[in-house]
Amino acid sequence: MALTSAMEDYLEAVLMMQQRHGYVRCVDVAEHLGVKKPSVSRAVKELSKSGHLVKNADGTLSLTETGLQLSEQIYEKHRFFTERLIAAGVDPKIAEQDACSIEHAVSAESFQKLKKAFNEG
């Protein structure tokens, strides 16, 4: 099942917070993404149904193996495009926003080719 860009943003947020704090709560995701807690609850239900996320007994969130792989791919694209845009002279705040849009739009094939081209150059 293909996820919407919003659902991918939730996965990416969970990954980033898990790396930073070791645990993730719905309230943290809401704050990070600037959304209301009911929105996070809906997303968590969807991502749980699709097998990307698990809500633990203590209320914390964990990525499944599938969720982890997907969120790492999304985050890799995000970092790649953010770094390239900043290097090109784009304001870091704008680069972050643009990278977030690009990460969802670019195909896996195009991203791999771009990554290879930059690593060779």
HELIX and SHEET records of a PDB file:
HELIX    1   1 SER A    5  HIS A   21  1                                  17    
HELIX    2   2 CYS A   26  LEU A   33  1                                   8    
HELIX    3   3 LYS A   37  LYS A   49  1                                  13    
HELIX    4   4 GLU A   65  ALA A   87  1                                  23    
HELIX    5   5 PRO A   92  ALA A  105  1                                  14    
HELIX    6   6 ALA A  108  GLU A  120  1                                  13    
SHEET    1   A 2 LEU A  53  LYS A  55  0                                        
SHEET    2   A 2 LEU A  61  LEU A  63 -1                                        
END                                                                             
